[in-house]
Amino acid sequence: MTKLLKEAIAAVSELPELDQDVIAKMILEELASETRWYETFSLSEAQLAPLEEKALLELNQELIKEALISSRIDSCSKP
């Protein structure tokens, strides 16, 4: 446990029990929320990976196509 967390718990332990329970509930809800966000992000990342790969492939194809067109224009414009 970190020093800051120990200080926070010590400060909360000085409060009335009802306030301690309210803060404990807030902490537990925040931890549960963080877990849900982490799980959602992990799933999204797995789902987005193939889309990212496809987008990069399409981008590379477009860049190659543009380079070929530019090369042809340059070669046609030279005397």
C-alpha positions as a printed NumPy array, in Angstrom:
array([[  0.   ,   0.   ,   0.   ],
       [  1.325,   3.436,  -0.891],
       [  2.002,   6.169,   1.63 ],
       [ -0.714,   8.357,   0.118],
       [ -3.304,   5.584,   0.31 ],
       [ -2.355,   4.927,   3.943],
       [ -2.83 ,   8.639,   4.688],
       [ -6.22 ,   8.645,   2.97 ],
       [ -7.402,   5.579,   4.857],
       [ -6.162,   7.042,   8.13 ],
       [ -8.077,  10.255,   7.429],
       [-11.237,   8.362,   6.491],
       [-10.958,   6.219,   9.623],
       [-11.345,   9.418,  11.696],
       [-14.762,  10.097,  10.163],
       [-18.096,   8.822,  11.517],
       [-18.993,   5.294,  10.394],
       [-21.702,   6.483,   8.011],
       [-19.226,   8.757,   6.201],
       [-16.672,   5.942,   6.118],
       [-19.244,   3.676,   4.473],
       [-20.144,   6.348,   1.913],
       [-16.474,   6.829,   0.967],
       [-15.859,   3.067,   0.915],
       [-18.83 ,   2.628,  -1.433],
       [-17.514,   5.412,  -3.697],
       [-14.1  ,   3.741,  -3.875],
       [-15.575,   0.315,  -4.618],
       [-17.857,   1.742,  -7.313],
       [-14.915,   3.543,  -8.905],
       [-12.851,   0.353,  -8.923],
       [-15.739,  -1.563, -10.496],
       [-16.121,   1.169, -13.12 ],
       [-12.408,   1.046, -13.931],
       [-12.637,  -2.729, -14.318],
       [-15.589,  -2.397, -16.715],
       [-13.738,   0.227, -18.783],
       [-10.641,  -1.978, -18.915],
       [-12.666,  -5.009, -20.018],
       [-14.556,  -2.973, -22.625],
       [-11.347,  -1.463, -23.978],
       [ -9.698,  -4.888, -24.162],
       [-12.604,  -6.231, -26.196],
       [-12.656,  -3.16 , -28.416],
       [ -8.941,  -3.411, -29.071],
       [ -9.31 ,  -7.004, -30.248],
       [-12.204,  -6.003, -32.494],
       [-10.421,  -2.946, -33.874],
       [ -7.138,  -4.687, -34.748],
       [ -8.408,  -6.243, -38.017],
       [-10.002,  -2.934, -39.034],
       [ -6.745,  -1.104, -38.372],
       [ -4.835,  -3.626, -40.471],
       [ -7.311,  -3.23 , -43.348],
       [ -7.167,   0.579, -43.155],
       [ -3.356,   0.577, -43.219],
       [ -3.35 ,  -1.782, -46.194],
       [ -5.787,   0.478, -48.065],
       [ -3.713,   3.536, -47.205],
       [ -0.549,   1.872, -48.489],
       [ -2.315,   0.893, -51.701],
       [ -3.484,   4.493, -52.208],
       [  0.011,   5.849, -51.561],
       [  1.497,   3.419, -54.081],
       [ -1.174,   4.347, -56.629],
       [ -0.504,   8.075, -56.122],
       [  3.245,   7.527, -56.449],
       [  2.764,   5.619, -59.725],
       [  0.479,   8.325, -61.119],
       [  2.925,  11.034, -60.082],
       [  5.79 ,   9.095, -61.642],
       [  3.884,   8.739, -64.92 ],
       [  3.024,  12.434, -64.985],
       [  6.656,  13.362, -64.325],
       [  7.901,  11.047, -67.069],
       [  5.337,  12.382, -69.579],
       [  6.163,  16.021, -68.852],
       [  9.906,  15.599, -69.51 ],
       [ 11.044,  16.464, -73.04 ]])
